Amino acid sequence: MASPLTANFCHTVFSSDNAAGDTQPTLQVLSVKKINAPGAAGQDRYRIILSDGTYFIQSMLATQLNHHVDSGALDKNVIIKLTQFVTNTVQNRKLIIILQLDFVPWTGEKIGNPVNVETATSVPAPAPAAPASVTARPAASNAARPNRAPARSGSGFKSDMGPIFPIEGLSPYQNKWTIKARVVNRSDIKHWSNQRGEGKLFSVTLMDETGEIRATGFNEAVDNFYELLQEGKVFFISRARINIAKKQFNNVNNEYEIAFENNTEIEPCDDESVPQIKYAFKRIDELADVEKDAITDVIGVVKEVHELGSVTSKATNKPFAKRDIMLVDQSGQSVRLTLWGKNAETFAANDEPVIAFKGVKVGDFGGRSLSMFSSATMMVNPDIPEAHQLRGWYDAEGRNKSFTAYTNQTAGVRGDAAPRPNEVKTIGQAKDEQLGMSDKTDYFTSQATIIFIKTETFSYPACANPQGCNKKVVEDGQGWWCEKCSQHYPAPIHRYILSTNVMDHTGSFWITAFNEQAESIMKISANDLMALRDSDDAAFQRHFTRATGQTLTFQMMAKQDSYNDQLRVRYQCRKALEIDYPADSAHLIQQINAMAL
């Protein structure tokens, strides 16, 4: 039987800087190996060894094709046709990235005795013994360009920007690359100010036919690129840094993220072949089975639009605009979705439009609710099949239909009729749920044990104004000067800024406790403790020893912060309480009884 494999394909790919752009080679799988993702939140990757019957070469499977391995369809000795792929050079090794494939029927036998193409580069390629199943076409203009990629000429592309890579193929190991991607979401500019200075940042979500990735710019990058990167437009992007994604700030389905730098180049592209937003919609009645704080996509008809309101931020004490709308769909269920900030102020939808939302957060207020933060997107009356079906249904019958709203009794995966109890989250849950990653501050409660307290910087000298200024003061030779009060004081009043490490059985994190909260932990005022440090060091150290080892209930807030141009979460203690063991025991008994068959 003649070999169905594309002869000499591996040798051609490895020995040439060009790849056959429109070739769809037929190859045999020799092995499939899982490569664990870098981080718990990343997706697993699979390395595939491919053979053309004479040589074999390494390849990586795009994550959107992982289901072929999970189902067992992609396995040893299976023959596949690569209908879309790219070739990349990673650490001086030629690698194929499989983007799309078809299966070719085969008996399951191994074809030939292929050798590693990397050790056979000095051997000239043999003449094919039989005609290849696919006719190779002239080489494409770049080795890392996907086959069937549209031409780049006339689209603002500079020849020195590097080869075009698919987003799926990006990794920190590549130095020179270009992506062609559509901006599907752009955040507002965020400002921060701390002891190390001030700064600003923004982020965009980029997408091509292979996947999506988040990109972030700080300071100068905000000035250079924010106005350029308009939502819906396509751009060539190059000379940026690729990092491991920080999942506490990033809910995009990619294990890497892009950081714009001073020499980053971004050029507009007029190629409309780059796809629009990809959705994974949940029906509104399916939200009852979605975990609280999960990110999801929904589409619905806007049945009601409430008046613009505002809430006061607990972090900044500034008003923040909000607006509630009600969405409905064919399931007969309705859900409340909250818009925030500029989206709330500018929203106008009096004609009951269909709106598709991507990346909204699921809450359990009122049973089930949705919130649209800066990382989410919405598209009014999108030109997609789901929107057309929903529009037709609503105009035909849905407008006169009654809808069931979520309540505390109807929502929840447990299916009980009782209201959900206030849950105490473990430290691991707080991190896994990415609390603090959104624009708003997240609040939660944990029970943890204090394992370490910093003794060097446990307090700061505060203004002694009896009106309660509490601002930091500095000694200038004439006394202690308060900038806010414009007044000198003979001595400061020390206030706590306690940095503490706490842990439970799932992990640990550093928390900051300010004056009132820290006093409940230390059982002494910061002023008195400072006096002990200067007069009786042994007594001073005993207070820290006694405080260490306490197991307390901490009411926490998690907020996004920036340090050295890197985003992080800062955890602050709002209240530290003794554990109410009788109440906890009663709650455990209730849970145990609920589990009884």
Disulfide bonds with the S-S distance in Angstrom:
none
